[in-house]
Amino acid sequence: MYVGASDARLVVEQHIWATTQNIGEVFNAVNGGSYKWKEIWGDIGIKLGVNSTLFNLDLRYSLAMSDMGGLWKNIVMKEGLVETEMDDLANREFLENLFKCLVKMLESREKANCLDFTTKYQTLESIGY
């Protein structure tokens, strides 16, 4: 599946830009390039400094993460984070469907581009930001 990404900086900049244009329309706020998870999975691991195996369609993300609650609690304590359950932060079933979706999702920033909004970010750089 090809998907797009929305860098938070881009979303903010585009929302500010849209409010100053006085055209009363909504816009897709996406980086612009599309990717497949299997194409960037290894790069994400490198960016985060972790060993990553190749993207595996057979991996059940929801099962692989099901016993990680204790690890998350340790991270929360070590880093002084607000106590939060891991299940409240990520919907494992949604992520599993997202990573394995076999259809192409269509999104376009063409309307904003045509109206001269030109800010773009590279998806992999956004993930590591």
C-alpha positions as CSV (number, residue, x, y, z in Angstrom):
1,M,0.0,0.0,0.0
2,Y,1.2,3.5,-0.8
3,V,0.5,6.0,2.0
4,G,1.4,9.6,2.6
5,A,2.5,11.4,5.7
6,S,1.7,14.7,7.3
7,D,4.6,16.4,9.0
8,A,3.2,18.4,12.0
9,R,5.2,21.5,10.9
10,L,3.6,21.3,7.4
11,V,0.1,20.9,9.0
12,V,0.6,24.0,11.1
13,E,2.1,26.1,8.2
14,Q,-0.6,25.1,5.9
15,H,-3.4,25.9,8.3
16,I,-1.9,29.3,8.9
17,W,-1.5,29.8,5.2
18,A,-5.1,28.7,4.5
19,T,-6.5,31.2,7.1
20,T,-4.7,34.1,5.3
21,Q,-6.0,33.2,1.8
22,N,-9.6,34.0,2.5
23,I,-10.9,31.4,0.0
24,G,-13.0,29.4,2.4
25,E,-11.8,25.9,1.3
26,V,-10.2,22.9,3.0
27,F,-7.0,21.3,1.9
28,N,-5.2,18.0,2.4
29,A,-2.1,18.6,4.5
30,V,0.4,15.9,3.3
31,N,4.1,16.0,2.6
32,G,3.6,15.2,-1.0
33,G,5.5,12.0,-1.6
34,S,4.0,8.5,-1.1
35,Y,5.8,5.4,0.2
36,K,5.2,1.8,1.1
37,W,5.9,0.7,4.6
38,K,8.2,-2.1,3.4
39,E,10.2,0.5,1.5
40,I,11.1,2.6,4.5
41,W,10.8,0.2,7.5
42,G,14.6,-0.4,7.6
43,D,15.3,3.3,7.2
44,I,13.0,4.1,10.2
45,G,15.0,1.6,12.3
46,I,18.3,3.2,11.3
47,K,16.9,6.7,12.0
48,L,15.8,5.5,15.5
49,G,19.0,3.7,16.2
50,V,17.5,0.2,16.5
51,N,18.0,-3.0,14.6
52,S,15.0,-3.7,12.4
53,T,14.2,-6.8,10.5
54,L,12.8,-6.4,7.0
55,F,9.1,-5.6,6.9
56,N,7.2,-8.8,7.4
57,L,3.6,-9.1,6.3
58,D,3.2,-12.2,8.4
59,L,4.1,-10.3,11.6
60,R,1.0,-9.8,13.8
61,Y,1.7,-6.4,15.3
62,S,-1.1,-6.7,17.8
63,L,0.4,-10.0,19.1
64,A,4.0,-8.8,19.1
65,M,3.1,-5.7,21.2
66,S,0.6,-7.5,23.5
67,D,3.2,-8.2,26.2
68,M,5.1,-4.9,26.0
69,G,3.1,-3.0,28.7
70,G,5.7,-3.7,31.4
71,L,8.5,-2.4,29.1
72,W,6.4,0.7,28.4
73,K,5.9,1.3,32.2
74,N,9.7,1.0,32.7
75,I,10.3,3.6,29.9
76,V,7.7,5.9,31.5
77,M,9.4,5.7,34.9
78,K,13.0,6.0,33.5
79,E,12.1,9.0,31.3
80,G,9.8,10.8,33.8
81,L,6.8,10.6,31.4
82,V,3.2,11.0,32.4
83,E,1.8,7.6,33.4
84,T,-0.1,6.3,30.5
85,E,-1.2,2.9,29.4
86,M,0.4,1.8,26.1
87,D,-3.1,0.8,24.8
88,D,-4.2,4.5,25.3
89,L,-1.4,5.7,23.0
90,A,-1.6,3.3,20.0
91,N,-4.5,1.3,18.5
92,R,-2.7,-1.9,17.7
93,E,-5.4,-3.2,15.4
94,F,-5.6,0.0,13.4
95,L,-1.8,0.0,13.0
96,E,-1.8,-3.6,11.9
97,N,-4.4,-2.8,9.2
98,L,-2.5,0.2,8.2
99,F,0.8,-1.6,7.8
100,K,-0.8,-4.5,5.9
101,C,-3.4,-2.7,3.8
102,L,-3.1,-4.0,0.2
103,V,-5.0,-1.1,-1.5
104,K,-3.6,2.2,-2.7
105,M,-4.8,5.1,-0.7
106,L,-5.2,8.3,-2.7
107,E,-4.5,11.7,-1.3
108,S,-3.5,14.8,-3.1
109,R,-2.1,18.2,-2.2
110,E,-2.7,19.4,-5.7
111,K,-5.3,22.0,-4.7
112,A,-2.9,23.7,-2.2
113,N,-0.1,23.5,-4.7
114,C,-2.2,25.2,-7.4
115,L,-2.8,28.1,-5.0
116,D,0.9,28.5,-4.3
117,F,1.3,26.7,-1.0
118,T,4.8,25.1,-1.7
119,T,6.1,23.9,1.7
120,K,7.0,20.2,1.6
121,Y,8.9,17.9,3.9
122,Q,10.5,14.5,3.1
123,T,8.6,11.8,4.9
124,L,11.6,10.0,6.3
125,E,13.0,13.2,7.6
126,S,9.6,13.9,9.2
127,I,9.6,10.6,11.0
128,G,13.0,11.3,12.4
129,Y,12.3,14.9,13.4
